[in-house]
Amino acid sequence: MSSPQQPKPKPKSKSKSQKSKLFRVSTIYIVSLIIAVLAGAGGGALVTQLIPNTNTHTETSIIKAEGEVIAEAAEKIGPSVVSIIIENTTVSNNFWTYGQSYSTQSAGSGIIVSSDGYILTNKHVVSDDTTRLNIVLADGTEYDDVEIIDRDPTNDIAFLKIKDVSDLPYAEIGSSADLRIGTKVLAIGNALGQFQNTVTSGIVSGLSRSITASNDQGSFSEHLTDLIQTDAAINPGNSGGPLITYDGKVVGMNTAVADSANGIGFAIPSDVLRSIVKSVLKNGHIEKPYIGVYYTTLTKGIAKERNLIVDQGALIGGGNQRPTVPDSPADKAGIRSGDIITKINDQKLDNRYTLSYIISNYQVGDHLALTVLRDGQELTVDIVLEVYKR
């Protein structure tokens, strides 16, 4: 603060320039005062015109940036997504047309997983009655020399092969382990069998879902577990297409929708798919690892009901069935009814990382150390994974 000044004699008069300066200063002061009053008493419109709305600009930039990310992810994975045109021949068991055969057509989607033409899709897309397959690439190239390589006996997974091709664009199957509820995802596929490489967006709505799925004809039904739930639109024809994250990584394969709801679709996690893809590329057919146990995934409710000391893990046996498949890895290792498997190779079992989910990440021949709770005592059981016997 400056020190007080001594009073000066009052001038007799002001010059014209001094009067003009005083007028300009007074005018600026008055205008500023008016603007301040208007701003405080509803002059927001004036202030808005004087000051750019940075929030609107930021929101627009975010929307634009997200749109560009989606476009880049779709462009990255799009060439490896195919449309599958299927012709099925069925023999009628209707009284009036019994024994007559007729053809039907349907459509689905698939993911190219190797440059030489291996394609991953859903088992329900290619049934036992399939007599002809056409593959259409994203650029419109068509192939009709296609064979069904194998169909998974326990999951909705199948493999096709385009014969005598090379240098096809293919997708790498990523990991679904880091997915969280709310993660943004895209679903791509041949929607309704006529809108090729349709892209829809949404989020991961749930994890480790279990459903019983069937096709439109009711000729296929299967109980599926450990699924990803998403609200990204999945329509008929999308089955077999990829579910991807915004960085273009395949984290699942679209497989089912809930007919009685809006925005509820399901995908098989990529961690379940990856080891099966490896086995097909290596052996030319599916080699599915298994340990051979009958189990229940524990919850707090089951643990309380049965008075168990743990509420997470795989409870072996129950009821009148055998706890293990005869001559299976678990049978050879001495797994008993009432055992609770709590860890596999130090990975804890819970509602997300179930026994089947963890096993699906391994290959036939891998050695596993099971942490087992038996009669209140913890022990380690070593097993070697074998090929699932069909």
VENSUL-V793381 format. One record per backbone hydrogen bond with DSSP energy under -0.5 kcal/mol. CO is the residue of the C=O (numbers start at 0). NH is the residue of the N-H. E is the energy in kcal/mol with one decimal. If there is no record, write none. Layout:
{{CO;NH;E} {CO;NH;E}}
//
This chain:
{{14;18;-2.1} {15;19;-2.5} {16;20;-2.4} {17;21;-2.4} {18;22;-2.2} {19;23;-2.3} {20;24;-2.4} {21;25;-2.4} {22;26;-2.7} {23;27;-2.5} {24;28;-2.3} {25;29;-2.5} {26;30;-2.7} {27;31;-2.5} {28;32;-2.1} {29;33;-2.3} {30;34;-2.5} {31;35;-2.4} {32;36;-2.2} {33;37;-2.7} {34;38;-2.7} {35;39;-1.9} {36;40;-1.4} {37;42;-3.3} {38;41;-0.7} {41;44;-0.6} {42;46;-2.0} {43;47;-2.7} {44;48;-1.6} {45;49;-1.7} {46;50;-2.7} {51;53;-1.3} {52;56;-1.6} {53;57;-2.4} {54;58;-2.7} {55;59;-2.5} {56;60;-2.1} {57;61;-2.3} {58;62;-2.5} {59;63;-2.6} {60;64;-2.8} {61;65;-2.6} {62;66;-2.3} {63;67;-2.1} {64;68;-2.1} {65;69;-2.5} {66;70;-2.3} {67;71;-2.4} {68;72;-2.5} {69;73;-2.6} {70;74;-2.4} {71;75;-2.0} {72;76;-2.0} {73;77;-2.5} {74;78;-0.6} {76;79;-1.7} {77;80;-1.9} {79;111;-3.0} {81;109;-1.8} {82;84;-0.5} {82;135;-2.6} {83;85;-0.6} {83;107;-2.2} {84;133;-2.2} {85;105;-2.1} {86;130;-2.9} {86;131;-1.5} {87;89;-0.5} {87;103;-2.4} {89;91;-0.5} {89;101;-2.4} {91;98;-2.8} {93;97;-0.7} {96;99;-2.2} {99;91;-3.4} {101;89;-2.9} {103;87;-2.8} {105;85;-2.7} {107;83;-2.7} {109;81;-2.2} {110;119;-2.9} {111;170;-2.9} {113;116;-1.5} {114;167;-2.0} {116;161;-2.0} {117;112;-2.7} {117;113;-0.8} {118;159;-2.5} {119;110;-2.5} {120;157;-2.5} {121;124;-0.7} {121;125;-0.9} {122;125;-0.5} {124;126;-0.6} {126;129;-1.5} {128;88;-2.2} {131;86;-2.4} {133;84;-2.8} {134;136;-0.5} {134;142;-2.5} {135;82;-2.5} {136;139;-1.9} {140;136;-3.1} {142;134;-2.9} {143;145;-1.4} {144;162;-2.4} {146;148;-0.7} {146;160;-2.0} {149;158;-2.7} {154;156;-2.1} {156;151;-3.1} {157;120;-2.4} {158;148;-2.5} {158;149;-1.2} {159;118;-2.7} {160;146;-2.1} {160;162;-0.6} {161;164;-0.5} {171;173;-0.6} {171;249;-0.9} {175;178;-1.4} {179;182;-2.3} {182;203;-2.2} {183;245;-0.6} {184;201;-2.3} {185;243;-2.8} {186;199;-2.3} {188;190;-1.7} {188;197;-2.7} {189;192;-2.3} {190;193;-1.9} {190;194;-2.3} {193;195;-0.8} {194;190;-1.3} {194;197;-0.9} {197;188;-1.5} {199;186;-2.5} {201;184;-2.3} {202;204;-0.7} {202;230;-1.4} {203;181;-2.5} {205;228;-2.7} {208;226;-2.7} {210;212;-0.6} {210;223;-3.0} {212;221;-2.6} {214;217;-1.0} {219;214;-1.5} {221;212;-2.8} {221;223;-0.6} {223;210;-2.4} {225;268;-0.6} {226;208;-2.4} {227;266;-2.2} {228;204;-2.4} {228;205;-1.6} {229;264;-2.5} {234;237;-2.9} {235;191;-3.7} {236;189;-0.9} {237;240;-2.5} {238;108;-2.8} {240;253;-2.6} {241;187;-2.0} {241;243;-0.5} {242;250;-2.8} {242;251;-1.2} {243;185;-2.8} {244;247;-2.2} {248;244;-1.9} {248;250;-0.6} {249;173;-1.6} {250;269;-2.1} {251;242;-2.6} {252;267;-2.6} {253;239;-3.1} {255;265;-2.8} {256;258;-0.8} {257;260;-1.5} {262;264;-0.5} {263;257;-2.4} {264;229;-2.3} {265;254;-2.7} {265;255;-1.5} {266;227;-3.1} {267;252;-1.7} {268;271;-1.1} {268;272;-1.3} {269;273;-2.8} {270;274;-0.6} {271;275;-0.6} {272;276;-2.6} {273;277;-2.2} {274;278;-1.9} {275;279;-2.1} {276;280;-2.5} {277;281;-1.7} {278;282;-3.0} {278;284;-0.6} {279;283;-2.4} {285;287;-0.5} {286;288;-0.5} {287;387;-3.0} {289;385;-1.5} {290;329;-3.0} {291;324;-2.2} {292;294;-0.5} {293;316;-3.4} {295;297;-0.5} {295;314;-2.8} {298;302;-2.6} {299;303;-2.2} {300;304;-2.4} {301;305;-2.2} {302;307;-2.7} {303;306;-0.6} {312;297;-2.7} {312;314;-0.6} {313;315;-0.6} {313;340;-2.4} {314;295;-2.0} {315;337;-2.5} {317;320;-0.8} {322;293;-2.6} {324;327;-2.0} {327;331;-2.6} {328;332;-1.6} {329;334;-2.4} {330;333;-1.0} {335;338;-1.6} {338;315;-3.0} {338;340;-0.5} {339;341;-0.6} {339;372;-3.0} {340;313;-2.3} {341;348;-2.4} {342;370;-2.3} {343;346;-2.0} {345;347;-0.7} {346;343;-2.0} {351;353;-1.5} {352;349;-1.3} {353;357;-2.4} {354;358;-2.4} {355;359;-1.9} {357;360;-1.5} {358;361;-2.0} {362;365;-2.1} {365;384;-2.5} {367;369;-0.6} {367;382;-2.4} {368;344;-2.8} {369;371;-0.7} {369;380;-2.8} {370;341;-2.7} {370;342;-1.2} {371;373;-0.6} {371;378;-2.7} {372;339;-1.8} {373;376;-2.1} {376;373;-3.3} {378;371;-3.2} {380;369;-3.3} {382;367;-2.6} {384;364;-2.0} {385;289;-1.7} {387;389;-0.6}}
//
